[in-house]
Amino acid sequence: MAEGYLESHYAEYERRKAAWLKKKKKQARPLIEKPEDEAL
């Protein structure tokens, strides 16, 4: 009984973790390019 409980909760955890990682990848900040002349 305990194994089924742990397996179902772990499966839910994995699903939520995958969704979080997918969302995090989508929101990646674009890299800011530095100008070649730093004086600007």
N, C-alpha and C positions, 0 to 999 in steps of 0.2 A: 504494500500500500504506500509506504513512504517513497519507494522508488518511482512510482507513477506520479506522485505529487512533485517530487524534485524534477523529474523529466519534463513535466508540463510547465513548471515555472521556469526552468532553464530554457525551454523552447521559446517561451514568451520573452525572456530576457534577450535571447539572440535576435528575435524579430525586432524588438525595440532598438537594440544596438545597431542593427543593420540600417534601420530607418534613420537613426541619428547620424550615422556616418555618411549616408547618402545626402542628407540635408546639409551636413557640414561641408562636403565636397562642393556642392552647388554654390555655397556662399563664400567660396575662397576669394580673397581680395585680389584684385589685379595688381601686378607688380608695377611700381612707379619707376619710370625710366628717368634717370638723371640726365640733365643736359650735358653736352660735351664740355661746354665752357662753364665752370663752376662759378664764375663771377656774375653770371646773370641772375 
